Amino acid sequence: SLAQGRSYLAIPGPSVMPDRVLNAMHRAAPNIYEGDLIEMTAQVMTDLRRVALSSGHVAIYLANGHGAWEAAISNLFSRGDTALSLITGRFGVGWAHHARALGVTVETLDFGIKAPVDPARVEAALRADTARKIKVVLLTHVDTASSVRNDVAAVRAAIDAAGHPALLAVDCIASLGCDEFRFDDWGVDVMVAASQKGLMVPPGLGFVWVSDKAVAACKGADLVTPYWDWRPRIFAQEYWQQFGGTAPTHHLFGLSEALRMILDEEGLPQVWARHRTLSRSVAAAFEAWGQGGDIALNVPVAAHRSGAVTAARIGQGGAERLRGWCETEAGVTLGIGLGMAAPGTPEAGDFLRLGHMGHVNAHMVLGALAVMEAGLQALGIAHGRGGIQSAAAVIAAG
Ligand SMILES: *Cc1c(COP(=O)(O)O)cnc(C)c1O
């Protein structure tokens, strides 16, 4: 095997963590009552607003993305309230499921797994809601299962065009720090994210950004419990209230370092541009391979693809065989397909995902793609020539 050496986990989260982030976490337990941690946390709160381009509030939870989902839902709704959930993949289904399980009546609009939300259907559904029962529209910016990227501003425009008062809540767990996202400019009311994807920190922190309008609109929502309540966290009088108890001390040090890298060193527009270019180079390789084999990107239209993750199909179980080869023969772990085919069916092994979120550069992406091309050859999976040449051309053009 040629897998010895530093291995590369190229799945869509947890993402690659910079050594600087890990080193920032490597320290003795800090005092949680006074000193560095307290000052640093105030800057982290400011930087979290900056990374979302939000002038609103942010609440931090010791939780993963699933926890952030429930945090948002429990503050947004009272039992029996109605949500309109817009589905473009497995993660949209998951958020809707959590809402339903918590006691929300969830209506869904399903757009399949290959194209983004159609704003015209959203507008029509909201116009049809003459009783104005829908309190919140739930949207996933990038559904990590399908790699479809939705147009958040267009969904906001559809809500406004219908003259509907519904709030807009967006899951940016995959996209924050990868794909362009503008909380204020796009009229978002609530947004959720987590630490272990574009933010390059180990799993363990969930975040909820909240507009002033949403804070006011959700006052009295009766699904909320003391731990998940965003108000003490947002309007904390004491340090510990920001976390509902002991602070996630080491994660905060790591996050502080990661936000400095994103915001103050590389710069958010440059971070978005890097992800876009890397994603286009991945797409170029798959398109070339697809010229001579049963290989295709999941999302056919380039403008609908995410910069954070690419989902693709390699027929006759090729995806599953290729994943195995890349891991055991070359030290690269690719992501499994999620929610693309029913488990146990012959198609279940036809899908994979390549994560290119966070601390990822051209040599890592080109390396992963070259390994995949070697795997296609080694396994005798039919594919078009020139995948790596096409990917390199995208990188060369910048
Ligand atoms: C990863 C992800 C989640 C789930 O996050 P966990 O931290 O695994 O709980 C939810 N939504 C999207 C879009 C994601 O990418």
Ligand as a Chemical Component Dictionary entry (heavy atoms), coordinates in Angstrom:
data_LIG
# 
_chem_comp.id                   LIG 
_chem_comp.type                 NON-POLYMER 
_chem_comp.pdbx_formal_charge   0 
_chem_comp.three_letter_code    LIG 
# 
loop_
_chem_comp_atom.comp_id 
_chem_comp_atom.atom_id 
_chem_comp_atom.alt_atom_id 
_chem_comp_atom.type_symbol 
_chem_comp_atom.charge 
_chem_comp_atom.model_Cartn_x 
_chem_comp_atom.model_Cartn_y 
_chem_comp_atom.model_Cartn_z 
_chem_comp_atom.pdbx_ordinal 
LIG C1 C1 C 0 -23.032 18.641 9.105  1  
LIG C2 C2 C 0 -24.369 19.229 8.879  2  
LIG C3 C3 C 0 -25.396 19.095 9.816  3  
LIG C4 C4 C 0 -25.240 18.278 11.070 4  
LIG O1 O1 O 0 -24.234 18.758 11.863 5  
LIG P1 P1 P 0 -23.645 17.806 13.052 6  
LIG O2 O2 O 0 -22.584 18.667 13.633 7  
LIG O3 O3 O 0 -23.135 16.582 12.367 8  
LIG O4 O4 O 0 -24.732 17.531 13.983 9  
LIG C5 C5 C 0 -26.594 19.714 9.550  10 
LIG N1 N1 N 0 -26.791 20.428 8.441  11 
LIG C6 C6 C 0 -25.829 20.574 7.496  12 
LIG C7 C7 C 0 -26.106 21.367 6.267  13 
LIG C8 C8 C 0 -24.590 19.970 7.697  14 
LIG O5 O5 O 0 -23.637 20.101 6.769  15 
# 
loop_
_chem_comp_bond.comp_id 
_chem_comp_bond.atom_id_1 
_chem_comp_bond.atom_id_2 
_chem_comp_bond.value_order 
_chem_comp_bond.pdbx_ordinal 
LIG C1 C2 SING 1  
LIG C2 C3 SING 2  
LIG C2 C8 DOUB 3  
LIG C3 C4 SING 4  
LIG C3 C5 DOUB 5  
LIG C4 O1 SING 6  
LIG O1 P1 SING 7  
LIG P1 O2 DOUB 8  
LIG P1 O3 SING 9  
LIG P1 O4 SING 10 
LIG C5 N1 SING 11 
LIG N1 C6 DOUB 12 
LIG C6 C7 SING 13 
LIG C6 C8 SING 14 
LIG C8 O5 SING 15 
# 
